[in-house]
Amino acid sequence: MTVRPPKALSPNFSTAGAFNVLEYELMSERADALGRHGLKVEKALAALAALQGDVAADLRERILDEAADAVWAFFIQREICGLRDSRDAVRRYGIPKEVMARLGIVRRKPSEA
């Protein structure tokens, strides 16, 4: 047996249609933001992969921090879109373990030191 609320309490057609349009626009914006964050992750990981041989330690640390920040923002956006499992994204983007280890770390800015 199912229980339904009275028809007097259910939304009328015009309100439901407006809600659907609004929800569609919100979903579209979330998907667009997710795509932009994905591009930032690709760019940051490409910059990290482009480091060859002996590079200055501070340059490598800065690039690693930027990649970790981009991946962290991407994971947050994925969760906003309802995608809770990040294992697929880690495999798909080839996110290195050294970047994963830095996710969510709050670093001091040089002016705060």
N, C-alpha and C positions, 0 to 999 in steps of 0.2 A: 504494500500500500504506500503510495506517495502522498506527500502533503504539499500543497501549493498555497501560496498566499492568496488572499482575495484579489479579484481582478481590480478592485478599486485602489489597491495599493501598488499595483504594477505600473510601470511607466507607460505613458501613451506613445503612440507611434512617432510623433514629431520629436520628442525628447530622446527616444532610443536612436533615431536616425542621426541626430546631432551628436550624440555620444559616440556613435560609430565613426563619424567623420573625424571627431577630435581624437579618438583612439588611433585611427589610421594615421593621422598626421604625427602623433607622438611616436608611434612605432616607426614611421619613416625617418623621423629625426634621430631616433636611437640607432637605427641601422646605419644612417649616414655617419653619425659620430663614431660608430664602431669601425666603419671602413676607414675613416680618417686616422683613428688610433692605430689600426693595422698597418697603414702606410708609414706612420711614424716608427713603428716597431721594425718594419723592414729596413727603413733608412738607418736607424740606429744600429741594427745588427750588421748591416753592410759596412758601416763605418768601423765597427769593431773587427769585422773580418778583414778589412783592408789594412789593419795594422800588421806590418811585416817586420820580422827580425827584431833587432834591438831598438826600442823606442823609449822615450823618457817615461819613467814610472808615473809621474804626475799626469802625463797625457793619457796613458793607458787607464789610469784610475778615473780620470774625468770622462773618458769615452764609456767605460764600464758603468759609471754612475748614470750617465745619460741613457744608456740602453736599459738599465734597471728601472729608471723612472718611466720610460716609454712603455715598457712591458707591464709595470704596475698599473699605470693608467689604463692600458688596454684590458687588463684583467678586470679592473673595476667596471669598465664600460661593458664588458661581456656579462658580468653579473647583473648589471642594470637591465640588460636585454634578456635575462633569464637563463643564460648559459653558465651553469655553475661549475662544470668540470673543465679544468684548464689543461688537462693532459693532451687533448687533441691539438690545442693551440701550440703547446710546447713542441710537439712533434712536427706539426705543419710548418711552423716558423723556424724550427731548429734552434730554439733558444738554449744557449749554453748553460751549463750548471753554475758557472761563476756569476752569470747574470741572475739566475734564479736565487742564488744565495743572498743577493743584495736586495731583493724585493722588500719594499716597505720600510727600509731603513731611512731614518731621518738624519740627514747630515747637516753639520754646521756650515754656514756660509763663511767664506774667507773673512768677511767683515766682523763676524761674531767671535772669531778665535782670539 
